[in-house]
Amino acid sequence: MLWANVANAVITGTITSPAGGEMWAGGSVHSIIWETSGGVGTHNVEVWLSTDGGTNYNNSVGNCTHAPTGGSYSWTLPIIDSTNCKIRVSGTDSEATPFTITNSVAFTIDSTPPPAPTGLTADGQNSYGRSEWKNTPDFSINWTNPTDDSGIKGAWYGPRWPPIFADTGTKPFTVTAVSQYSFNVYMYLEDNA
């Protein structure tokens, strides 16, 4: 009788997106991307979300197949708030060799809009409520960030939507106006893809 020792393949991998540290808005769409090596043929995988830093993976993201070198899954994020999210990709290759890869660093899903900014001023004068009318050729507006400043800060002038101009830069916000406009400072969820 002829005996042979056959070593089982070892599949290793890395999740490259989310890599960890991202802040993604709930309801936004992102690709979960991973790289693998050591497998054979098509990989069948399940993708799972943990919101407690990897202790439990109770939230199914979806199923897919991918090549031995890795794959991706287009994901619509749930409407939740967690600063301790991780992804797990697990499955088998075409020879039924199992593998599991997870994030090493957590990322954030933020579904709570930040509160409105306060202290809106234009040219150093106090505003009236949420906006102030000005008719000068060049001036700046400023505001105080809310306690929850996880959103992107910006300013727009209207009165219509979508805004004629929007800015996500730093304060103060300088505008060259050609006529009279009403200025509002708005906040919206950051999504640092």
Long-range contacts (C-beta under 8 A, 24 or more apart in sequence): 8-97, 9-38, 9-39, 9-40, 9-93, 9-95, 9-97, 10-38, 10-97, 11-36, 11-37, 11-38, 11-39, 11-43, 11-93, 11-97, 11-98, 11-99, 12-36, 12-37, 12-38, 12-99, 12-101, 13-37, 13-70, 13-89, 13-99, 13-101, 14-101, 15-87, 15-89, 15-101, 15-102, 15-103, 18-85, 18-87, 18-103, 18-107, 19-103, 19-105, 19-107, 20-103, 20-104, 20-105, 20-106, 20-107, 21-105, 21-107, 22-107, 22-108, 22-192, 22-193, 23-107, 23-108, 23-110, 23-150, 23-190, 23-191, 23-192, 24-77, 24-107, 24-108, 24-109, 24-110, 24-191, 24-192, 24-193, 25-77, 25-109, 25-110, 25-111, 25-189, 25-190, 25-191, 26-77, 26-78, 26-79, 26-80, 26-81, 26-109, 26-110, 26-111, 26-189, 27-76, 27-77, 27-78, 27-79, 27-111, 28-76, 28-77, 28-191, 28-193, 29-74, 29-75, 29-76, 29-77, 30-74, 30-75, 30-77, 30-193, 31-72, 31-73, 31-74, 31-75, 32-61, 32-72, 32-73, 32-75, 32-87, 32-89, 33-70, 33-71, 33-72, 34-66, 34-70, 34-71, 34-72, 34-89, 34-101, 35-69, 35-70, 36-66, 36-68, 36-69, 36-70, 36-71, 36-99, 36-101, 37-68, 37-69, 38-68, 39-68, 39-93, 39-94, 39-97, 39-99, 40-68, 40-93, 40-94, 40-95, 40-97, 41-68, 41-93, 41-94, 41-95, 42-66, 42-67, 42-93, 42-94, 43-67, 43-68, 43-71, 43-91, 43-92, 43-93, 43-94, 43-99, 44-91, 44-92, 45-71, 45-89, 45-90, 45-91, 46-89, 46-90, 46-91, 47-73, 47-75, 47-87, 47-88, 47-89, 48-87, 48-88, 48-89, 48-90, 49-78, 49-85, 49-86, 49-87, 49-88, 50-84, 50-85, 50-86, 50-87, 50-88, 51-80, 51-82, 51-84, 51-85, 51-109, 52-82, 52-84, 53-84, 53-86, 53-106, 54-86, 54-88, 54-102, 54-103, 54-106, 57-86, 57-88, 61-87, 68-93, 77-109, 78-109, 78-111, 79-111, 80-109, 80-111, 81-109, 81-110, 81-111, 81-112, 82-108, 82-109, 83-108, 85-109, 110-150, 110-189, 110-190, 111-189, 112-148, 112-189, 113-151, 113-187, 113-188, 113-189, 114-146, 114-148, 114-149, 114-150, 114-151, 114-187, 114-188, 114-189, 115-146, 115-147, 115-148, 115-187, 116-146, 116-185, 116-186, 116-187, 117-143, 117-144, 117-145, 117-146, 117-153, 117-185, 117-187, 118-143, 118-144, 118-146, 119-143, 119-144, 120-183, 120-184, 120-185, 122-183, 130-184, 131-182, 131-183, 131-184, 132-182, 132-183, 133-180, 133-181, 133-182, 134-177, 134-180, 134-181, 134-183, 135-177, 135-179, 135-180, 136-177, 137-176, 137-177, 137-178, 138-174, 138-175, 138-176, 138-177, 139-174, 139-175, 139-177, 140-172, 140-173, 140-174, 140-175, 141-172, 141-173, 141-175, 141-183, 141-185, 142-171, 142-172, 142-173, 143-171, 143-185, 146-187, 150-189, 150-190, 151-187, 151-188, 151-189, 151-190, 152-187, 152-188, 152-189, 152-190, 153-185, 153-187, 154-185, 154-186, 154-187, 154-188, 155-183, 155-184, 155-185, 155-186, 156-183, 156-184, 156-186, 157-181, 157-182, 157-183, 157-184, 158-182, 158-184
